[in-house]
């Protein structure tokens, strides 16, 4: 163990910048990374405000942060695809490679997966971390550390777009213009959708999403979404609907949005079980897909960023110094309508 300075969630509502013992010995197949940029995720904030997410409860001090990019500073035995000095981002979930889920290629739903900043696993809001090289990805020269730290949430959007099985020219509807909803829309457009109708209550978030070509913003305080989708599709409905809000209310009318034979991809997680219109889903033969994090999406996400076809920089609302990390989290708790992604720079 090595004593290092980190942002520690001591308990619900209490954050501290202090020294803590963390494992920093680089073993075979691992790399040590000097952290440069870390994004503030909604799950980090939820642990701060609620002390738990479902069955994951903060029972001991925990370092926050899982959206990160940095520089390789040490390489363990057997690592050949990375070297000291490589700029990288890291996939924060580590599965058991021998589990049935991993062998089926669905390592994200391996019950044994350990995930940064998910109790009791420490996150990466600290100077250095050690991580498996197989879950560490080199960044192209034209992709910044800030963009590298955005790969993690963008991978969720890529997973959703992949699950949708988009056909070029499809029309998508995205419910929710938060960080994940906007990245889902970007991924859907990159995946072949001709347009993405993005719906939300907050006009500032819609204005940010509308910067992307192909996004059609709909403020549901002012317009009926089902009527807008019908108008834009000549009454046929959307090919793909992404539910990214997590709002139970969204499920009251969601079946009016997809076309017959369309698909609903569930990305947002309601706090409690919800009901939905099975009869309409059945008569329209709606396919329903679900998303939990991502699998095999980092390479694809980085390739899109490197190609220039996807630009996530407009989604970065503000950057904080590491010494102002608590201020960054308190800002995230405010949930300002104009904020999409807050980041913390360690160096």
N, C-alpha and C positions, 0 to 999 in steps of 0.2 A: 504494500500500500504506500501511496505517496500523498502527502498533504498538499492540496492545491486550493486556490481561491475559486469559488463557484457561487452561482445563484441557487440558494437552497430554499425549498419550500419546507419550513419547519413543521407546520401544521396548517390547517385551514385558516385563511386570512393572514398568514404570517410568512413573509419572505425575508431572507437575510443574505447579504453578500459576506461570505465568511470562508475560512479554511475548512476543508473536509477531506477525509482520507478516501482516495479513489484508487482502483487497481490500474497501474500504468506500465506494467511489464509487458513488453511485446513478445508474444510467443510465436511458434511456427504458424504460418498461414495468416498472420496478422500484420497490420501496419499501425504505426502511431501517427496521429494527425494533429497538427497545430490548428486549432479552430480559428476561423476568420469571421464568419457571419452565421448568425442563428436567427431563424424566423420565430416569431411569437405565434403559436398555434392556438386555436380555440380550445383544444383539449388541455393544454398547459394552463390556460386561463381558468378553465372549469375546475381543475384540481385546486387552483388557488382560491377560487370563490366557494366551491362546494366540498372540497376535500376528498372527492371520490367521483368516479364515473362507473355506474353500474356496479359490478362486483369488485372493481379495482379501487381500493381504499388506501389513502395515505396514512399509514400507521407509524411511519418513522420518517425522519428528514430525508428529502429526495431532491436531487439536482434536476432542474427542469430543462426543457429544450430537446427537440428531435429533428428540426429542419436545419441542416447545417452543411457548410462547405469549408474547406481549409486546405492545408498543404501537408503532404506526406513528409515526415521528418525522421522516420525510422522504418525499416522493412524487416519483417521476420523471415525465418528460414522457409524456403520453398516458394516464396512469392516472386513471380517472374514478370507479371504484367504491370507492376507499379514500381516506381523508384523514388528515391528521396528528391524532393523538389516538385513532384507532380501536384498539380492543383486538382482537387477531387471534391465530390459530394458523396454522401454515405446513405445507404438504405438502412433505416433504423431498426428494422425487425430482423431478428436472427432465428430461423427455425431449426428444428432438429432435422438434419439432412436425411436421416433414416426413417422418419415418420411416414405413415401411409399418405398423408396429405402432401408432403414434399415429393414423394415418389410419383404421385399423380400430377405433379406440377402446380399444385394449389398450396404452396408453402405459406401463403399469407393466412390461411385458416388452420394451420397446424396448432393444436391446443398447447403445444410446448413452446411456442414462439416467445422470445423475450424481445421487448420493444423499449427503446429509449424513453425515459420519463413516463413509464407506465409502472406503477408500484409492483414490486419493490426495486425496479431497475432504474439506476440513475441516468439522467439525460446528459446533455453536452454543453450546457452553459458554463463552461470552464475553459481553461487555456489549451488543454491537450486531452485526447482520448485515444484508446486502443480499440481497433475494430477489425473484424474479419476482412481480409483483402478481397474475398469473393463478393462482398457487399459494399465495396468501395469503388467508385467509378471516376475515371479521369475526365476532366472537363476540357473541351476544346479551348484553344487560345482566345477565341472571340467571345467566350462566355464568362462573365464576371463571377466573383464569389457570391454577390447578391443574387444573381440569377441561379447559381448553383444551389443556393439554399432554398430556392423556389421549386426545385425539381421534386421534392417530397410531396407538397400539396398538388403539384401539377400531375404527378403520377396517379393520384386519385382520379383526376379528370380523365386521364388516359385509360385507366381501368374501366371507368364508366362508359367511355366511348367504345372501347373494345367489346364490352358486354352487350352493347346495343346492336352490334353487327350492322353498322351503318352501311348503307348503299350510297354511292356518289349521287348527289342531288337531293338527298333527303332534307326534310324540314324537321327541325328539332324545337322542342319547347323546354326551357330550363326554369324550374321554379326555385327562386332564390338567387340573388345577385351578390351573395357574400363571396369570400375568397374562393371557396370550393365551387360554388355555382358558376362564377365567372370563368374559372379554369376549366370546368366541364364544358362550358360553351366554346371556349377556345379550342379544346381538344376535339370536340364534335365537329367544328369547322375544319380543323386540320385533318380530321378523319374522313371528310368527304361531304359533310352537310353543306347545302347551299346557303342555308340561313339558320339562325338560332334565335327564336323568340324568347327573350329573357324577361321574366316577370318578378316584380318585387314591390314592396311598399315604400322603399327609400329611394327617392329620386337621385340623390348624389351617387349611390352605388350603381344605379342604372346608367347614369351619365358616364361613369368610368367604363362600364361594360360596352357602352355604345361607341367607344373609341375604336373598337375592333370591327373591321369590315365584315358584314354578314350578320351582325347582331341587330336585332329589332327589339328595342326596349318597350316594355309595357308596364306602366304604373297601375297596379291593381286597386289603388285608391280611387283612380279616375276612370278606369275602363274595366269592363267585364272581360276576363281573359278568354273564356270559352267563346264569346262572341268575336273577339279579335282573331283567335285561331281559326274559327270558321270563316271569317271574312278573308283572311290571308291564304286560306287553302281551298277556297270555293266550296266550303261546307264539308270537305272530305276529312279533315283532321290532320294532326301531325304524325309523321312516321315514327318519331321517337320522342318520349317525354322523360326528362330527367327530374326526379324529385330531389331537390338539394336543400330544401328549407328545414326539414325535420318537423314541420308544423302538422299536427293532427288535422287541422282544418283543411289542409291541402287535399287530403284524401276524400273529403266530402264531395268534391266536384271533379276530381282528377280524371275519371273515366270519360268525361265529355271531351277531353283533349286529344287522345290518340285516334288515329284512323282505324277502321276495321283491319285486324291483323297487325296492328302496330305494337309497339313495345313501351313499357314503363320501366325505367331503370331507377331503382331506389338507392339513393346516395345518402340523403339526410336521415338521421336516426331520431325518431320521436322518443321522448323520455319514457312514455308508457305505451303498452300495446294499443293499437288502433284498429278500427273496423273499416272495411271498404266494400264497395258495391260489386260483389262477386257476380251477380246476375248480368250486369252490363259487361263486365270483363269476359264472361263466358260467351254471351251472344255476339260480341265483337271479336272473340278469340284473341284477346289482348295477352301478349307474352309479358311476364313480369320477371325481371332480373334484379339481383341484389349485388351490392358492392361492399366489401370489407377491406379497406386499405388498398392493396395492389399487389400484383405478382408479375414479374418479367416486364416492368414498364420503365425502369430507369434508363436503360440503353436507348429506348425509343424516344423518351422525353428529352434526353440530352441531345440526340440526333436532330430533333426538331428545333431545339434552341440553337444548336450550332449551325444549322442550315439557314437561319434567319427567317424561317417561315413562321416562327412563333416568337413573340416578344412579350415577356412577362414584366419588364421594367415598369410599365405604367401602373402596375398593381402595387408597387412598393410605395406606401404612403409616407412613412417617415423612418429614419434610421437613428438609433440611440447608441451611445457609448456603453460599454460593459458596466462602467461605474453608475450608469443611469438605468440599469436593468429594472429595478423596482418601479421607477417612473414609467418605463415602457409597459410593464404589466398593468399598472394602475390606469394608464391610457387605454390599454386594450379592454379593461373592465368597463370603461365608459361606453364602449361600442359606438363610437361616433359614426354617423351615416357615411361620412366621407372617407373613412379608413377602410382599406382592404387588407393590406399586409404591413405589419410593423416588423422591423428587424433590429437586431443588436449586433454591433461590430465589436469583436473581442480585442482587436489589435489597435 
